[in-house]
Amino acid sequence: MKQVIVHPERCVGCMQCMLACATAHSKSGSLFSAVTESPGPRPRIHVGAGMHEEGFPNRCRHCDPAPCQMACLPGAIYRQTATNTVLVNPDVCINCASCAMACPYGVIRYHEDPLVPAGKTVAIKCDNCTARRQKGLIPACVEVCKTGALTFEESDRAMKRKTVQVARSVTAEAPPSEQSQGFALLHTVKKAITEINQSR
């Protein structure tokens, strides 16, 4: 089953995934209309900065078993088996924050959302763009990611590709890195700047 795979080494921190996610979860589905909506749509993917100021797209991993689901006292969190997606039923959520405390990735937020009952603060997390996928589209964050930091593919295929990449990198006659020179340079510069700032 396909899922969103994160490749943090490719992230440049542009935050386009956050914008696309918020737009996809707005009432209108349009960026131009979404900015005037109340409550305003918010992203369900969050880009953080790593130790060397490199971007890291953090999103729900839809764990199995899911700690958030096990911690949910009213049973608002459930797994949609057809897509293997962990979802929140906003009508059942009581905003107790048990799921957020249990989540090892810190990706559950609490706020009003355009797609839930008006005036109700509930747990909000990535839903793997189920509405988009029902229309035959891929998740919004993946669609806008131009660097390939987010891909939508079978996890087995992604892991096999990574295994081959690591195996080739440790070979005596290893070919040049599959990471583009631009990304390698960007991460090298960010790391150097961080080291300079720390030495002051």
MINUDREN-796976 format. One record per residue (C-alpha): x negated, y, z; chain; residue number from 0; residue in one letter. Coordinates in Angstrom, 3 decimals. Example, Ala and Ser with C-alpha at 12.3 -4.5 7.8 and 13.67 -1.06 7.14 Angstrom:
<sites>
{{-12.300,-4.500,7.800},"A",0,"A"}
{{-13.670,-1.060,7.140},"A",1,"S"}
</sites>
This chain:
<sites>
{{0.000,0.000,0.000},"A",0,"M"}
{{-1.364,3.419,-0.939},"A",1,"K"}
{{-2.209,5.938,1.744},"A",2,"Q"}
{{-4.035,9.241,2.081},"A",3,"V"}
{{-7.756,8.616,2.564},"A",4,"I"}
{{-9.954,11.355,4.045},"A",5,"V"}
{{-13.481,11.864,2.651},"A",6,"H"}
{{-14.845,14.531,5.040},"A",7,"P"}
{{-18.202,14.793,3.259},"A",8,"E"}
{{-16.384,16.328,0.283},"A",9,"R"}
{{-14.368,18.937,2.215},"A",10,"C"}
{{-15.385,22.569,1.669},"A",11,"V"}
{{-12.854,23.975,4.146},"A",12,"G"}
{{-10.740,25.844,1.566},"A",13,"C"}
{{-7.522,24.960,3.457},"A",14,"M"}
{{-5.500,24.549,0.255},"A",15,"Q"}
{{-4.184,21.286,1.703},"A",16,"C"}
{{-2.681,23.183,4.643},"A",17,"M"}
{{-0.943,25.667,2.348},"A",18,"L"}
{{0.413,22.920,0.090},"A",19,"A"}
{{1.629,20.928,3.093},"A",20,"C"}
{{3.464,23.899,4.613},"A",21,"A"}
{{5.055,24.673,1.245},"A",22,"T"}
{{6.120,21.049,0.720},"A",23,"A"}
{{7.814,21.083,4.134},"A",24,"H"}
{{9.624,24.390,3.625},"A",25,"S"}
{{13.345,24.676,2.913},"A",26,"K"}
{{12.743,25.997,-0.605},"A",27,"S"}
{{9.669,23.964,-1.570},"A",28,"G"}
{{8.303,27.133,-3.185},"A",29,"S"}
{{5.340,29.117,-1.876},"A",30,"L"}
{{6.901,32.456,-2.829},"A",31,"F"}
{{10.161,31.699,-1.018},"A",32,"S"}
{{8.564,29.866,1.903},"A",33,"A"}
{{6.768,32.958,3.179},"A",34,"V"}
{{10.128,34.622,3.900},"A",35,"T"}
{{11.740,31.635,5.624},"A",36,"E"}
{{12.524,31.629,9.329},"A",37,"S"}
{{11.183,29.685,11.026},"A",38,"P"}
{{8.190,29.737,8.748},"A",39,"G"}
{{6.935,26.354,7.558},"A",40,"P"}
{{3.681,25.121,9.089},"A",41,"R"}
{{1.180,22.554,7.844},"A",42,"P"}
{{1.053,19.016,9.138},"A",43,"R"}
{{-2.607,18.659,8.165},"A",44,"I"}
{{-5.191,20.743,9.985},"A",45,"H"}
{{-8.665,21.666,8.744},"A",46,"V"}
{{-11.212,22.004,11.528},"A",47,"G"}
{{-14.863,22.990,11.481},"A",48,"A"}
{{-17.520,20.397,12.244},"A",49,"G"}
{{-20.805,20.872,14.089},"A",50,"M"}
{{-22.396,22.483,11.033},"A",51,"H"}
{{-19.280,24.498,10.114},"A",52,"E"}
{{-18.319,21.936,7.466},"A",53,"E"}
{{-14.616,21.390,6.903},"A",54,"G"}
{{-12.774,18.371,8.233},"A",55,"F"}
{{-9.196,17.664,7.100},"A",56,"P"}
{{-7.475,16.125,10.132},"A",57,"N"}
{{-4.154,14.391,9.632},"A",58,"R"}
{{-2.071,11.592,11.084},"A",59,"C"}
{{-3.577,8.176,10.341},"A",60,"R"}
{{-0.222,6.387,10.820},"A",61,"H"}
{{-1.947,3.967,13.181},"A",62,"C"}
{{-0.732,0.420,13.573},"A",63,"D"}
{{0.023,0.046,16.400},"A",64,"P"}
{{0.688,3.765,16.845},"A",65,"A"}
{{-0.168,5.136,20.316},"A",66,"P"}
{{2.290,8.002,19.809},"A",67,"C"}
{{5.112,5.567,19.074},"A",68,"Q"}
{{4.296,3.492,22.156},"A",69,"M"}
{{4.209,6.639,24.335},"A",70,"A"}
{{7.481,8.078,23.016},"A",71,"C"}
{{9.900,7.718,25.944},"A",72,"L"}
{{13.188,8.409,24.091},"A",73,"P"}
{{12.188,6.325,21.047},"A",74,"G"}
{{12.114,9.255,18.615},"A",75,"A"}
{{8.971,7.963,16.884},"A",76,"I"}
{{9.363,4.985,14.599},"A",77,"Y"}
{{7.637,3.293,11.664},"A",78,"R"}
{{9.216,3.340,8.208},"A",79,"Q"}
{{8.154,-0.097,7.015},"A",80,"T"}
{{8.669,0.566,3.295},"A",81,"A"}
{{5.908,3.217,3.293},"A",82,"T"}
{{4.101,2.177,6.511},"A",83,"N"}
{{4.620,5.723,7.751},"A",84,"T"}
{{5.064,6.800,11.376},"A",85,"V"}
{{7.917,9.331,11.544},"A",86,"L"}
{{9.678,11.474,14.160},"A",87,"V"}
{{13.463,11.609,14.432},"A",88,"N"}
{{14.045,15.277,15.423},"A",89,"P"}
{{17.546,14.520,16.717},"A",90,"D"}
{{16.122,12.147,19.342},"A",91,"V"}
{{12.892,14.044,20.220},"A",92,"C"}
{{13.067,15.738,23.645},"A",93,"I"}
{{9.806,17.723,23.312},"A",94,"N"}
{{8.154,15.917,26.239},"A",95,"C"}
{{4.674,15.862,24.610},"A",96,"A"}
{{3.959,12.252,25.587},"A",97,"S"}
{{3.116,11.458,21.969},"A",98,"C"}
{{0.656,14.358,21.695},"A",99,"A"}
{{-1.177,13.188,24.803},"A",100,"M"}
{{-1.398,9.662,23.383},"A",101,"A"}
{{-2.558,10.676,19.883},"A",102,"C"}
{{-6.332,10.092,19.593},"A",103,"P"}
{{-6.582,12.531,16.649},"A",104,"Y"}
{{-4.724,15.509,18.126},"A",105,"G"}
{{-2.484,15.960,15.089},"A",106,"V"}
{{0.952,16.265,16.697},"A",107,"I"}
{{2.234,19.815,17.143},"A",108,"R"}
{{5.372,21.223,18.790},"A",109,"Y"}
{{7.365,23.996,17.181},"A",110,"H"}
{{10.536,24.829,15.338},"A",111,"E"}
{{10.576,23.567,11.778},"A",112,"D"}
{{12.688,24.520,8.765},"A",113,"P"}
{{13.715,20.892,8.265},"A",114,"L"}
{{15.018,20.201,11.805},"A",115,"V"}
{{18.064,21.500,13.702},"A",116,"P"}
{{17.875,25.290,14.118},"A",117,"A"}
{{16.366,26.538,17.359},"A",118,"G"}
{{15.032,23.127,18.421},"A",119,"K"}
{{11.349,22.639,19.204},"A",120,"T"}
{{10.251,19.120,18.331},"A",121,"V"}
{{7.167,17.021,17.663},"A",122,"A"}
{{5.930,17.660,14.121},"A",123,"I"}
{{3.390,15.466,12.349},"A",124,"K"}
{{2.435,14.267,8.884},"A",125,"C"}
{{5.202,12.286,7.233},"A",126,"D"}
{{3.089,11.212,4.227},"A",127,"N"}
{{5.323,13.484,2.126},"A",128,"C"}
{{8.103,10.892,2.065},"A",129,"T"}
{{10.454,13.283,0.235},"A",130,"A"}
{{7.849,13.894,-2.500},"A",131,"R"}
{{7.034,10.195,-2.773},"A",132,"R"}
{{10.716,9.348,-3.264},"A",133,"Q"}
{{10.503,11.589,-6.362},"A",134,"K"}
{{7.442,9.707,-7.623},"A",135,"G"}
{{4.984,12.429,-6.546},"A",136,"L"}
{{1.843,12.039,-4.460},"A",137,"I"}
{{1.410,13.827,-1.104},"A",138,"P"}
{{1.021,17.601,-1.512},"A",139,"A"}
{{-2.350,17.762,0.269},"A",140,"C"}
{{-3.844,15.226,-2.141},"A",141,"V"}
{{-2.366,16.932,-5.198},"A",142,"E"}
{{-4.085,20.266,-4.445},"A",143,"V"}
{{-7.427,18.934,-3.186},"A",144,"C"}
{{-9.827,19.744,-6.025},"A",145,"K"}
{{-12.915,18.357,-4.304},"A",146,"T"}
{{-11.565,14.849,-3.732},"A",147,"G"}
{{-11.749,15.149,0.067},"A",148,"A"}
{{-8.223,13.713,0.132},"A",149,"L"}
{{-7.244,10.822,-2.128},"A",150,"T"}
{{-4.108,8.697,-2.359},"A",151,"F"}
{{-5.110,5.104,-2.914},"A",152,"E"}
{{-5.191,1.586,-1.551},"A",153,"E"}
{{-7.356,1.540,1.589},"A",154,"S"}
{{-9.043,-1.712,0.502},"A",155,"D"}
{{-10.159,-0.063,-2.741},"A",156,"R"}
{{-11.515,2.979,-0.892},"A",157,"A"}
{{-13.422,0.809,1.610},"A",158,"M"}
{{-14.894,-1.350,-1.150},"A",159,"K"}
{{-16.085,1.756,-3.022},"A",160,"R"}
{{-17.673,3.111,0.180},"A",161,"K"}
{{-19.398,-0.229,0.841},"A",162,"T"}
{{-20.895,-0.177,-2.667},"A",163,"V"}
{{-21.973,3.446,-2.199},"A",164,"Q"}
{{-23.699,2.707,1.126},"A",165,"V"}
{{-25.347,-0.442,-0.264},"A",166,"A"}
{{-26.746,1.495,-3.215},"A",167,"R"}
{{-28.022,4.273,-0.964},"A",168,"S"}
{{-30.193,1.883,1.071},"A",169,"V"}
{{-31.648,0.100,-1.946},"A",170,"T"}
{{-35.347,0.779,-2.581},"A",171,"A"}
{{-34.623,2.085,-6.066},"A",172,"E"}
{{-31.454,3.938,-5.087},"A",173,"A"}
{{-29.931,6.171,-7.778},"A",174,"P"}
{{-29.192,9.796,-6.904},"A",175,"P"}
{{-26.359,10.330,-4.436},"A",176,"S"}
{{-22.850,10.092,-5.866},"A",177,"E"}
{{-22.031,13.290,-3.994},"A",178,"Q"}
{{-22.236,16.228,-6.364},"A",179,"S"}
{{-25.238,18.514,-6.026},"A",180,"Q"}
{{-22.939,21.405,-5.201},"A",181,"G"}
{{-21.506,19.656,-2.115},"A",182,"F"}
{{-24.920,18.447,-1.008},"A",183,"A"}
{{-26.295,21.989,-1.297},"A",184,"L"}
{{-23.310,23.497,0.519},"A",185,"L"}
{{-23.638,21.105,3.466},"A",186,"H"}
{{-27.433,21.586,3.591},"A",187,"T"}
{{-27.026,25.385,3.714},"A",188,"V"}
{{-24.326,25.191,6.420},"A",189,"K"}
{{-26.501,22.843,8.497},"A",190,"K"}
{{-29.524,25.153,8.143},"A",191,"A"}
{{-27.498,28.217,9.184},"A",192,"I"}
{{-26.158,26.397,12.240},"A",193,"T"}
{{-29.671,25.282,13.250},"A",194,"E"}
{{-31.013,28.832,12.848},"A",195,"I"}
{{-28.190,30.269,14.962},"A",196,"N"}
{{-28.751,27.643,17.676},"A",197,"Q"}
{{-32.475,28.383,17.865},"A",198,"S"}
{{-31.898,32.071,18.652},"A",199,"R"}
</sites>
